[in-house]
Amino acid sequence: MQKSLLLGVEAIAQGAIDGGMSGVYAYPGTPSTEITEYIQHSKQAQELNIHRDWAANEKTAMESALGMSYAGKRSMVCMKHVGLNVAADCFMNAAITGANGGMLIVVADDPSMHSSQNEQDSRVYGKFAMMPILEPSNQQEAYDMARFGFELSEACEIPVLMRITTRLAHSRAGVVRAAEVAAQNDMKLPEDKVQFVLLPGIARKRYKLLLNNQAKFEVASEESQYNSYTDAADKSMGIIACGLGYNYLMENYPNGECPYPVVKISQYPIPRKMIEKITSECDKVMVLEEGYPVVEEMLKGYLEKEAVLGRLDGTLSRDGELKPEMVGRALGFEVEEGAEVPSMVSARPPALCVGCSHIDVYTALNEVVAEYGEGRVFADIGCYTLGALPPFNAINSCVDMGASVTMAKGAADAGLIPSVAVIGDSTFTHSGMTGLLDAVNEKTPITVIISDNESISMTGGQHSSAKGKLEAICEGLGVEEDHLHVLTAVPKKRDDLKDLLRKEFEYQGVSVIIPRRVCVQKNVRDQKIKKAAKAKAAVKA
């Protein structure tokens, strides 16, 4: 078949297009920039209506890609290695929420710091998040893995990290494209309606599922076409070559016949059986990897596994806190078990305060959303997250600070309209503004509810940096005056709020609704402070 001469980054871009991707989200950063630029300039991507605009930062890009995955479509997010630091909040939590549509996270590392502040190795992040990692050894694999990454993500129900480095990103090679272009996924919401709601009670279950799935990820690596064991006669040394390191190894053996056994690793977790075989048969092992000594450090653990006890072998629990009785059991002591906690004092879920303004917002919102169908409300970090619990059951996501706006945007990009974001005043100024800017720039049809209680109430009523500024910020970001509304969040205004929601749900652009009423607990505290000040003044008089 005819080959295309592509940079590594271009191969990834084309592979994602051919793999049924519906949207790419990115912030420019060398050596990853050209992935998105290639897609932006692709006639094929234009004809397929693939989302391909820049995001305001890596965090909003990651969250929008997760929002598109939530809606069942295949998404890709691209950044350089330091950009992953910006996106790390969502990145780590996305390993726990899992993916609905295939989600590929492409991170381009920059060893030798050609245009970067450090040399960090993104495989460490992948291991930290316990998600599968792909590391192509050449441009053809970069193309193939972009397609395969979506399939692996959907099979394992988790985002997949693809790690590349500068030399692969910016060197060219012949690439054979697949004979057929995969069709884009139909929109499909998660079967588990609270899968993306990371309240502690849900997150603990999701984390256990992530831990249990590690065995499945290991099997996938053992069976992967991108990992291989090549035997050889000379057992004085074995070689483990990771990603581009395998390409460099083969350059030293033009005939392709290395005299030593070789394990090629391009999919992680590392293939345990292959590692055990090469380390048991060879006198010593050389590890070829670009970046940190990630596999080298792990290798020592494999060689000494019989002598290491802890959380990996089950001596200590893999999840939860370390406790004195847990340590005692591990040391062989008899541990006295306490009595079971009586049901009357067992843990109970928190609830919105009586009289909270968020109650009025969710009551109205639920009634209107029911007219359009469930599964379209994206919330954020704050008191209003409790809207996920009975009696409201009002929200469908809570991932990280600011993700409500960007996940609603990504879901709308995927075709879920109306999509609604619910965010608090302080969270909006923390991380929501950039997402709103993305939506305004693209005129994305979403409705953003900034539920303003004029304080950082969840953490004790601290001063909100948004107080008195919300309307001006929204106007400054480009929200149209006719679609920026402020009203008092009280029961008697509930019908007005419902009418407003119905109107803005039909608008094909960005609308912002600010229901405002001071936090009831803050109001009580403020009144006490005023009363005390008044009494003190009276005494002085």
N, C-alpha and C positions, 0 to 999 in steps of 0.2 A: 504493500500500500504506500501511497505518497506520504512523505514526511514533511512536517512543518518545522522550520528552524525557529525555536522559541527559547527565550530566557526561562529560567526556572520559575520566576514569578508569573510569566505569561502562560507557562504550561499549567500552573495551578489555576489561573483564571479560566483558561479554556476548558480544563477538566471539570471545573465547577459548573460552568455553563452547560457543558454536555451531560453533566450529572443530574440535571433537573433542579438546579438552584432557582429560587424565586427572588432572592435578594442578597446583596452584599452590603455590609456596613463597615466603615473604616474611617480612621483618621490618618492623614499622611505621615509617614516615617520611614526613612531609609533603613534597611533595604526592602521594605514591604510595599512601598507606595504604588509601584507599577501594577500590582495585582488589580487594584480597583480601577486604575487608569485604563488598563487594557479592557476591562469590562465596560467602562464608561464609553469607550470609543468603538466597541464591538457592535456592528450592525445586527449580528445574531442576537445579542443581548437586548438591543432595542426592539427588535421584532418580537422577542419573547416577553417583553415588558418586565424585564428583571429590574428590581429596585437597585439603584447604583449611585445614589448621591452620598456625599461626604457627611459624616456626623460631626457634632461639635467637639467631641473628645472620644477617647477609647472606651470610656465607661458607658456613655450613651450608645455607642456603636454595639457594644456587647449586649446591653439590655434590649436594644431594638432587635438584634438577631435572635435573642431568646424569646422575645415577643412573637416574632414570625414563626419560630419553632413551636411555641405554645399553640399557635393557630394551625399547626400541622404541616407547614410548608418547610422546604429545605432552605437554610440560611447559612451564610458564611460571614465571619467577622475577621478583619485583617489588621495587623498592627506590628510595630517593631517590638523588641523585647522589653524596653522600658515602658512602652505603652501598656504592657500587661500589668505593670504595677498600678496604673491608673484604673484599669478594669478589674483588678483582682477581687474586689468585693463581690461583684456579680459572678466572676469566673469561679470562685470557690463555692458559692452558693448554688450555682448552676449544676455542679456535680451532684448536689443533693436533690434539687428539683428534678433533675433528669431532663431529657429532651422528648418532645412529641414528634415534630418533624425533624429530620436530620440536621444537626448543627455542627459546622466545622469551624474551629478556631485556629487561624493561621497566624503564627508568630515567627517573625524573621529576626534571628539573633545576629549579633555583629561582633564576632571574635576579632581581636586586635583593635577594636574601637575605631574603625575607619570614619565613623560619623556618629559616635555615641559616647555616653558618659561612663559606661561600664561594659563588662563582658558577660553579664549574667546569662545563665543557661536556663532556658524556659522549660527544659525537661524537669527541673526541680519543682517548678510550679505544677506540672502535670502529675508528678509523683505525689506532691503535697495534696492535690485535689483528688488523687486516686482515680483519675480518668485515663482511658486509653490514649496512647501517643503514637503518632506516625512520624517517621523521619526518613524522607526519601533519600536514596543514594545517588540519584541522577534525575535528569529532566523528564525522562519517560515515566519513572516512578512518581515524580511530582504530579504529572498529569493523571496517571492511573489512580493515585492515592486520593486526589481531590474527588474523583467519582466514588471511589471505594469508601472514603471517609463518611459520606452521607449514609451509605448502606450500613456501615459499622455502627454509626451513631443510632440509627433506627433499630438495628438488631439488638444493641446493648442498652438502648433507651437512655443514652447519656451523651452530652456533647463530646466531641473528639478533638484533641489538640494535634495540630500538625506543626512541627518545628523544623524550620529550615535555617540555613546560615548564608552569609553574604555571597560566598563563592558560588553556591548553587543558585541563589537568587539571580545573580547578575552574569551568569555564563550561559552560552547557547549550546543547544544540541538538537539533533533531529528527533521529532516526536511524532509517533503514529497515533492519530485520533481514533476513537472508537467508531465502529461502523454505524451505530445508531445513537441518537441523542435521547436521553431519558426524558420522559414527560414530567412536567412539574406536578407535585402532589396536589390533590384537591384539599380544600380547607377542611380540617377535622380537629375539633376541640378535644382536650384530654378526657379520657374516660373517668379518671379520678378528678373530680371537680376541685379538690383542695391540694392537688399535687404540687402546685406552685405557691402555696400559702405556707411560708416557713415560720409559722408560730411554733414555739418550742415543742408542744405536744406532737405536732405533725412532723417537724424537722427531725425529732429523735427517731421516729419510725423510718423516715426517708434515709437517715444516716445509717441505720442498721441494714436497710436494703442495699445501700451503696457498699457496705462492708461485705455483705453476703454475695454481692455480684462480682467481687474481686476474682473469685474462682472462675467465673464465666469469662472475664477479661483475659485471664491467664490462658485458658483453653483457646481463646481466639488467637492469642499470640503464638501459642505452640503450633497451631494449625495454619497460621498465616502464610500466604505465598511470598510475603516480603521478608520473612525470617528463614534462614536455611543453615544447615550443617553440611560442610564439605569435608569429607575425610581425606587424610593423606598419610603417607608412610612414616614421615619423620615426626615422632611424638616428643622430641626434645623441647618443643614449644608449641603452644596453640595460640591462635589469634582470634580475638573478638573485635569485630569491626562494626562500628555504629554509623548508620546514615552515610554521609559523604565520606567518612573514613574508609568505607569499603571500596569506594571508587578510587581513593588514593592508594589503597593496598594493591588493587588490580593494575594500576598504572605502573607499578614496579614489577609486574609479571605480565608482560604484553601477550604471552601465549595463554594466559588465564589459568596457569597451572602453579598454584602456590604449593610449596613442598610441605607446608604445615596444615594441620586441621584448622578450619576457619568456621566460626559462627558469625553470620551476618545478621545484624539486628536493625530492622527498620520499623518494627512495631513493638510497642511496650504495653503491658509489663514485660520484662525481659523473659525470654523463653526458658523456663527453669530446667526442663529436661536436657535441652541442648547445652546449657551452661554446666550442668552436673556431669554430662558426658565428657565435655572437653577438659574440665578441671580434674576429672578422675583419671583420664587417660594420658594427659600431658604433664611433663616435668614442671613447666612453668607456662604462664599465660601472659600475653601482651594485649593490652586493651587500646584500641585506636578509636578515639572519640573526640569530636570538636566541642570545646567548651569545658565545663567542669568535669571532674572525675566521677561522674554520676554512677556509671556502671562499675567502675573500678572499686568504689566504696561499697556498692551493693555486693560485688563479687566476694569481698572479704566475709560478708555476712553469710553467703552461701557456703563458703569453705568451712566456716566455723559454726554452722547451724546447730550441731549437736551440743555445743558448749554454751549456747546463748538461750537464756530463758527470759520470758517477758510477755509483752502483749501480742507479738507475732505468733508465738507457739501456743497461746491460750493459757499460759500460767497465770497471767493477769488478764482482766477483761479488756477487750479491744476498745470499748467505748465507755463513756461515763467517767466520773471522777475516780482518782486513786484514793482508797480509804484504808485506815489502819487494819480493819478486819480482812480486807482483801490481801494486804501485804502479809498478814499473819498466816492466812491459808497458804500463800505461796511459800512461806518459810516452814510449813509443816506443823504449825501450832493448831491446837483445837480452839476454834472460835465459837464463843457462845452467841447464839442467835437471839435477838430480842423479840419481843412479842410483836404480832402484826399491828399495824397502825389502824386504830378504830375508824370505821367509815365516816363518823361524824367529823373527824379532823383530817381526813384524807384531802389530797390536793383538789382544789376546785378551780375551774377556769375563771379568769378575771372578767369583769363586765364594765361597760360604760357607766359612768356615774349617773345617778338620777338627775334629770334636768340637763344633761350634756347636749350641746348643740349638734353633735354628730348624729344623735338619735333622730333629730328632725330631718337631717340630710339623708340618712339611709332609709328612713321610712318613705320619704318622697321618691328617692331614687329607685327603690325596689318596685314600687308601683308602676313607674314608667318603664323600667327595663323589662318588666314582665310582658309589656306590649310588643317588645322586639325579640325576646328570647334570651335565655340566660347565657352566662359564660363570657361577658364582655366588659366586666368592671375590674380595672387594675388599680390596686391600692398600694400603700407605701408604709413607711416605718413611722409609727406614732400611735396615739390613742385610737384613732379611727381604724387601725388594724383589727381591733376587736369586733369590727363589723363582719369578720369572717365567722364568728361564733353565733349560735342561736341567741336571740330569736331572729337575727337579721340574715345570716348566711348570705351576705350581700356582695362579697368580693371574691375574685378569682386568682389574685396573685398578691404576693408580698415578698419581694426578693431582696432588695437593698435600697438604700437611700436614693430617692429620685427615680426609681425604676418604673413607677406608675405611669409617668408621662411617656417615657420611651418605649415601654412594652405596649402601651395603648397605640403608640405610633406604629410600631412594628406589626401589631395585629391588624391595624387599619391598612397598612401597606399590603398585607396578605389578603385583604378583602373583608375583614370583619368590621362591618360598619352598621350601626354606630359602635365605636370603641370609647370607653369612658375611663378617665384617670381620676382617682381620688387621692389628694395629697394635702398635707397640713401646711400652715403658713410657714413654720420654721423649716420644715423639710424642703419646701419649695425653694427657699433661698439657699439652703444647703446644697442641694443637688438637682433640683427640678428645673431650674431656669434654663440650663443648657439644652435639656430635652425639649422644652417648649420652643426654644429658638430653632431647633431642627424642624419641628412640626410647622412653625410659622414659615420658615424658608421654603418648605415644600408644599405649604397649604394643605397639610394632611387633615382629613376630616375626622378630628377627634374633639371630644368635649372634656375639658379639664375642670374639675371641681376643686378649688382651693378652700378647704373647710377651715376657716380662720377663727381660732379661739384666742388669738392675741397672746399666746405664750407657748413655751415648750413644755406642754402639760405632762407628757408621759414621764419625763425625768424630774418633775417637781415644780413646774411652773416658772422656769427661768425666762428671762427676757427674750423675746423673739426678735431677731434682726429684721424680720419682715414687717414689724408693726408700723403701720402708716405708710408703707411703701408698695404694697402689692399692686395696686392699680397702676402706679407709675412704672413699675418694673414691667408689667405686662404690656403696657402701651409702648414702652421703650423697646421691647423685644419684637414689636410689630403686630400685636393682637389688634384687630380692628375695633374701633370704638363701639360700633353697633353690636358687636359680639363679645363685649366685656361687661358683665353684669354684677352688681353688688346688691345683696338683700340681707335682711336680718333673719337669722335662723331661729325661728320660734314657731310653735305649732300653728298659730293663726296665719302664718305666711306659707304654710305647706302647699296649699293649692297653687299659689303664685310660683313656687319653686317647681312644681310639677309641670305647669304650663310652660315655664321657661326651658325646662329640660326637653320637653317635646319639641319645642321650636328649634333649639340648638342641635338636637339630634339629626334634624333634617338639613342642617347647613353643611355644605360641602367645603368646609375649611375649619380653621381652628377657632373654637369658642372657649371662653373662660367664664366660669360662674363662681363668685366668691360669696358663699353664705357665711355671715359674720355674727358671732356673739361671743363675748368673753367666757373663758373657761369657768365653770361654776365653782370649782375649788379655788381658783385664783381669785375670783370675785369675793369669796368668803374671806380669804387671807387679806385681800386689799381692804375690805371693810373693817377688819380687825385692826389693821395698821392705822387706818384713818381714825378709828375710834380711840385707839391708844394715843395717837398724836394729839387728838382734840382734848382728851382728858389731861394729858401732860401740859398742854398749853393753858388749860383752865387752872391747873394747880399753880403755875407760874404767875398767872394773872392775880 
